[in-house]
């Protein structure tokens, strides 16, 4: 299935667990792959309609709260199997914070320090979340690959936090001033 995109394929992957409505899939995406694969609710519903149009999923009867469950078809299973066997390609980094830091010379340093402090806290929280999940899933055989993905997330967050530490340990990259280091400490 040449036209199957990663978001559509991920929905097929989740539907291997059984029929789910778009709302259920959105919750599942958010709590599982949402930290490394951004999918909006509107994308989910759009992809489900497209997958239905090409026969990879079937829509069930509308149920409680107007939720319509979708089931993966045999063709959908085949399309997912072909997609998941493909080489995944290079990672792409999309970080609004890195974009702001890249153009940091155009941002008031105190404002930038606040941004850094807020994002550092988010990464600390994400690291703790990943550690808790990995510990809870460790030893569950069918979750071994999920734990392996969580370990990647843990190591990524640890690396990001080391990067943040460089801001508090180094002088202002533009001026070599130590004064900005003191401001960053106060922003935390």
C-alpha positions as CSV (number, residue, x, y, z in Angstrom):
1,X,0.0,0.0,0.0
2,X,2.2,2.8,-1.3
3,X,-0.1,5.6,-0.1
4,X,-0.4,4.5,3.5
5,X,1.0,7.3,5.7
6,X,2.4,6.7,9.2
7,X,-0.6,8.2,10.9
8,X,-3.1,6.0,9.1
9,X,-0.8,3.0,9.6
10,X,-0.6,3.7,13.3
11,X,-4.4,3.7,13.5
12,X,-4.4,0.3,11.7
13,X,-1.9,-0.9,14.3
14,X,-4.1,0.1,17.2
15,X,-7.1,-1.5,15.5
16,X,-5.4,-4.9,15.8
17,X,-6.5,-4.7,19.4
18,X,-10.2,-4.6,18.4
19,X,-12.9,-2.2,17.2
20,X,-12.5,1.4,18.4
21,X,-14.2,4.7,17.8
22,X,-12.2,7.8,16.8
23,X,-12.5,9.1,20.3
24,X,-11.0,5.9,21.7
25,X,-8.2,6.0,19.2
26,X,-7.4,9.6,20.1
27,X,-7.1,8.7,23.8
28,X,-4.9,5.8,23.0
29,X,-2.7,7.8,20.7
30,X,-2.3,10.5,23.3
31,X,-1.4,8.1,26.1
32,X,1.0,5.9,24.0
33,X,2.7,7.4,21.0
34,X,1.6,11.1,21.5
35,X,5.0,12.1,22.9
36,X,6.8,11.1,19.7
37,X,4.2,11.1,17.0
38,X,1.8,14.1,16.9
39,X,-1.7,13.2,15.7
40,X,-4.7,15.5,16.1
41,X,-8.2,14.4,16.6
42,X,-9.2,15.8,13.2
43,X,-6.4,13.8,11.6
44,X,-7.7,10.6,13.2
45,X,-11.3,11.1,11.9
46,X,-10.0,12.1,8.5
47,X,-7.7,9.1,8.3
48,X,-10.5,6.7,9.5
49,X,-12.8,8.0,6.7
50,X,-10.0,7.5,4.1
51,X,-9.2,4.1,5.4
52,X,-12.8,3.1,5.2
53,X,-13.0,4.5,1.6
54,X,-10.2,2.2,0.5
55,X,-11.5,-0.8,2.4
56,X,-8.9,-1.1,5.1
57,X,-11.4,-0.5,8.0
58,X,-15.1,-1.0,8.4
59,X,-17.3,1.3,10.3
60,X,-19.8,-0.2,12.8
61,X,-23.1,1.1,14.0
62,X,-23.1,4.4,15.8
63,X,-23.3,3.8,19.5
64,X,-23.3,5.7,22.8
65,X,-22.4,9.4,22.5
66,X,-22.5,9.1,18.7
67,X,-19.3,7.0,18.7
68,X,-18.9,4.8,15.6
69,X,-16.4,1.9,16.2
70,X,-14.0,1.0,13.4
71,X,-12.6,-2.5,12.8
72,X,-9.6,-3.4,10.7
73,X,-10.3,-5.6,7.7
74,X,-8.1,-8.4,6.3
75,X,-6.9,-5.9,3.6
76,X,-6.1,-3.5,6.4
77,X,-4.0,-6.1,8.2
78,X,-2.2,-6.8,5.0
79,X,-1.6,-3.1,4.3
80,X,-0.3,-2.6,7.9
81,X,2.0,-5.6,7.6
82,X,3.5,-4.2,4.4
83,X,3.8,-0.7,5.9
84,X,5.5,-1.9,9.1
85,X,8.0,-4.0,7.2
86,X,9.2,-1.0,5.3
87,X,12.4,0.9,6.4
88,X,11.1,3.8,8.5
89,X,13.3,6.5,7.2
90,X,15.1,9.3,9.0
91,X,13.8,10.9,12.2
92,X,12.7,14.5,11.9
93,X,13.0,16.9,14.8
94,X,10.3,19.5,15.2
95,X,10.9,21.5,18.3
96,X,9.3,25.0,18.7
97,X,11.8,25.6,21.6
98,X,14.8,24.8,19.5
99,X,13.5,27.1,16.8
100,X,13.2,29.9,19.4
101,X,16.7,29.2,20.8
102,X,18.1,29.2,17.2
103,X,16.7,32.7,16.8
104,X,17.5,33.5,20.5
105,X,19.4,36.7,19.6
106,X,16.0,38.2,18.8
107,X,14.4,37.3,22.1
108,X,14.7,39.2,25.4
109,X,17.0,37.0,27.5
110,X,14.8,37.0,30.5
111,X,11.9,35.9,28.4
112,X,14.1,33.2,26.8
113,X,15.2,32.1,30.3
114,X,11.5,31.7,31.3
115,X,10.8,29.6,28.2
116,X,13.8,27.4,29.0
117,X,12.7,27.0,32.7
118,X,9.2,26.0,31.7
119,X,10.4,23.5,29.1
120,X,13.0,22.1,31.4
121,X,10.3,21.3,33.9
122,X,8.1,19.7,31.2
123,X,11.1,17.4,30.2
124,X,11.7,16.5,33.8
125,X,8.0,15.6,34.2
126,X,8.1,13.6,31.0
127,X,11.2,11.7,32.1
128,X,9.6,10.8,35.4
129,X,6.4,9.6,33.5
130,X,8.5,7.4,31.2
131,X,10.4,5.9,34.1
132,X,7.1,5.1,35.9
133,X,5.6,3.5,32.8
134,X,8.7,1.5,32.0
135,X,8.9,0.1,35.6
136,X,5.2,-0.8,35.5
137,X,5.5,-2.6,32.1
138,X,8.8,-4.2,32.7
139,X,8.5,-8.0,32.8
140,X,5.3,-8.0,30.8
141,X,6.2,-10.1,27.8
142,X,3.8,-8.6,25.3
143,X,5.0,-5.1,26.3
144,X,8.7,-5.7,25.7
145,X,8.9,-3.6,22.5
146,X,6.9,-0.8,24.2
147,X,9.4,-0.8,27.1
148,X,12.2,-0.6,24.6
149,X,10.6,2.5,23.0
150,X,10.2,3.9,26.5
151,X,13.9,3.4,27.2
152,X,14.6,5.5,24.1
153,X,12.3,8.2,25.5
154,X,14.1,8.0,28.9
155,X,17.5,8.4,27.3
156,X,16.2,11.2,25.0
157,X,14.8,13.1,28.0
158,X,18.1,12.6,29.9
159,X,20.0,14.0,27.0
160,X,17.7,17.0,26.7
161,X,18.1,17.7,30.4
162,X,21.9,17.7,30.0
163,X,21.4,20.2,27.1
164,X,19.3,22.4,29.5
165,X,22.0,22.1,32.1
166,X,24.5,23.6,29.6
167,X,22.5,26.8,29.7
168,X,22.8,27.2,33.5
169,X,26.5,26.1,33.5
170,X,27.7,28.2,30.5
171,X,27.9,31.9,29.9
172,X,25.6,33.6,27.4
173,X,26.7,32.2,24.1
174,X,26.4,35.6,22.4
175,X,28.4,37.7,24.9
176,X,30.3,35.3,27.2
177,X,28.5,37.0,30.1
178,X,28.0,35.1,33.4
179,X,25.1,37.4,34.4
180,X,22.7,35.4,32.3
181,X,23.5,32.3,34.2
182,X,22.3,34.0,37.4
183,X,19.1,35.1,35.7
184,X,18.4,31.5,34.6
185,X,18.8,30.2,38.1
186,X,16.2,32.8,39.3
187,X,13.8,31.9,36.6
188,X,13.5,28.3,37.8
